[in-house]
Amino acid sequence: MNNTLLTIYPLLWFLLVFFKASLAGRGGRNSAFLRPEQTGMIRAAACIGVILHHVTQQISSYGSRDFGPIGIFNYLGILFTALFFFFSGFGLIASLYSRPDYLRNCHEIS
């Protein structure tokens, strides 16, 4: 029973990540690719992945006990962290280039 519940969590995560996802088709391109809504969802999925990584580390004693397929999250924490920071930095750079006064109020203290 315990392994069944641990298998459900990554499956729910997978479903949440790809909810309303669509493929662009062969040779096509999705018009919403790398828009703020899309990168925000990728960052949110990466955050949930990091949480699952830490939960998996706790319940499996850092990989020393096997709990089935959820054990893969023991090794994916660095990937989720890298995705989060990459898309956060991408958003900052995109805002810097697309908004002329993005850094204008940077030094003002309220």
Secondary structure as UniProt FT lines:
FT   HELIX           2..17
FT   TURN            18..20
FT   TURN            26..27
FT   TURN            31..34
FT   HELIX           36..59
FT   TURN            60..64
FT   HELIX           68..74
FT   HELIX           77..98
FT   TURN            100..105
//
